[in-house]
Amino acid sequence: MKDSGSAVRVTDKSAARPAQLSPPSNASPAVQLDLSNLHGSYANVCNVSSTREEVVLAFGINNAWERGQANVLIQMTDRIVLNPYAAKRLADVLNRVIAEYESTFGPLQDDAKPQAKVA
């Protein structure tokens, strides 16, 4: 993924040093990411809901292999709550990532539409 303009330094420190106060400047702040508590999850389903104050993303896994089942159980595993401003920034960066992907690998087709069964 391309840099969004701010310097980002990834560290694996469990405790970050306190921020030092400095006079305001026009330069973008250096951002450090603490990855010591980072965990990964896989999701192939996302449910989105919102209120005036927050946007809630709930992620899960659909393990159904057969299409056309009467009932499908989706195990929801993770939930992320954002304020609308953070959600808009997330939407912008996701749009940029998808555009970059499609320019490299070709357009993505929406797979939500029913597909013909292969005999």
N, C-alpha and C positions, 0 to 999 in steps of 0.2 A: 504494500500500500504506500502511496506517495505521502510525503511529509506535508502537513497542512500549514507550514509556515513557522511553527514554534519549534525550538530545539527540544527534542525529547531524548532523555538518557534513561535507559533501562538499568535498574540495579536490582540485586537480589538481597538487599539488606532487610532485616526484620524490623528495624527501627530507624526511621528517617530522622535526620537532624532537624532541630527546630529552625524555622525560617528566620533569616536575618532581615531586619527592616532596613530598607535603603530608600533613598529619595526616589520619587516617581520618575520614570523615564518613558520615552516613546518606544523603546525596544521591547520585543516580546519576551516574556519571562522564560527561563529555562525550566522545563518540566521534567521531574524525575518520577519514574514509575516503580513502585515497590511491588515486586512479583512474589514475595515470600508467602502470601496467602492465596495466590491465584490457583483456581481449579478449573478444569475444563469440563464441558458437557456437550453432548451431541443432541441436536433437535432437528426434527423434520416437520414440526407443527408449531405454529405461533398463533396465539389468540391475543387480540389487542382490544383493550377497553379504555375508556377515559372519562374523566370528570373535568371540571373547570380547572382544578388545581394539579391534576396528575394524569399521566399516561401509563397504563400498566401493560407490560408485555409478559405473557405467560408462555413458556416454552415446554414442549413435550415430545414424545416419541409415538409414532403410529407404527406398530409392529404388524399390522394386517398385510399379509402378502397377497391375498386374493382381492381383486376388485369386485364390487357389486355385492358385498356382504350386507345383510340386513342390519347388523349391529357391529360397530367398530369401537373397541375400547382404546382410548388414547391416554397414555400415562403422562400426566403433566409433572414436570420435574423441577423447573426453575421459574422464578418470577422476578422481574426487574421493574421497579417503579421510578419514573422520571417526571420531572416537571416539564411543562409544555415547551420551554425554551431548549432544554436538553434533548427532548424528543425531536424537535425540528432540526437541531444540529446533527442528530443521529440519522434522520431521514436524508439530509443533504449528503453526508459522507457515504451512506449506503448507495444513493443514486450515483455518486461519482465512482464508487468501486464497481458497480454493475456496468456503467458505461465503459470503464476501462477494461473490464472482463470481456464485454461484447466486442470492443474494438480489437481485442487480441484473438478471441476464440469464435466470434460470430454471435449472432443474436440468439437470445434465449427464448424458447417458446413456453408460454404459460401452460403448465401441465395440469392445471385445475380442471380443464375441459375434459369431458369423457373421451377416452381413447378406444379405438376399435379393438376388439379382441383378436388376438393372433391365434390361428388354429394350429 
